[in-house]
Amino acid sequence: MKKVVSLCKMLSDETRFRIIMLLYQEELCVCEICGILDLSQPKVSRHLAKLRDTGFVRDQRKEQFVFYYLDVTDPVIVAMIEVIVNNISQYPLCQMDLERLADKEQFMQSCKTE
């Protein structure tokens, strides 16, 4: 039950909600997440750290990039996220994020210039 309560707390924040919806689709670099959400790197990193601390998100270094991915195995948690994802049309901002996800490569350039 602790994990379910923890997920609900994470989903109560709009930015973390949006990040979880993106990472449910695929792993992403922080610069891609920033570009898709149109948010600053420090803000996104702060939310990713909180998600990582709760165990919902993991990171993996690939060359000079750090990629984040959803690490959820509890079937109840997975089912909760899937219900939201299957009804994503109810959340226009998340719908827009998923549309921007298709063009994620354009945001990778911001990591290469830092």
Buried (B, 14 or more C-beta within 10 A) or exposed (E): EEBEEBBEEBBEBEBBBBBBBBBBEEBBBBBBBBBBBEBEBEEBBEBBEBBBEBEBBBBEEEEEBBBBBBEBEEEEBEEBBEEBBEEBEEBEEBEBBBEBBEEBEEBBEBBEEE
